[in-house]
Amino acid sequence: QVQLVESGGGLAQPGGSLRLSCATSGIIFSINVMGWYRQGPGKQRELVAFVTPGGGTNYDAAVKGRFTISRDEAKDTAYLQMNNLKPEDTAVYYCNARSVRVIDEIYWGQGTQVTVPS
């Protein structure tokens, strides 16, 4: 059974930091691109960042320089370090795993709420 379990969300003040974790099981972590998406109030889900099995990263322009995505192959876990948080970062953050070997093999976590008050 595949599971992606996010943790680390919560309330942070503007300028503060949070670290999200995505613990996976049931997948071959090393062949998955790990991504973080978010969905703000009244908005569509959007890609925040992803990290490839080789460690390559990509960020949305809105978070570049503030957020850092990483992965720990030994723990089958992906992380999103979020610094200098802004009210517009308020959203439910979802972890995503996409296999590079099996087409359309994509899994999602349940989401974790991040709130940054204005």
C-alpha angles and dihedrals in degrees: 000000000000118000132178111184120189124201139164101067123130143108120328131173120238108280091024131118140237132180119214122202130199113196113194134198134172095035133090094250095194094064097047130095105223118213140178120215130179138202118201125198109295092358137110121254111270136190114255102177143327138202124205126220087259092054099256113147138202130188138194110248091243093064103029110126093018104058128052124195121201142163135215111208092191091058099034086231135131125204139201116201109198119194133175091022119202132200089251089063089070106121146107107277119214130196118221133193120196121183117228091205105043116056114234094004098141130154133189135202124226095255136246125232120239116189125187111177121217 
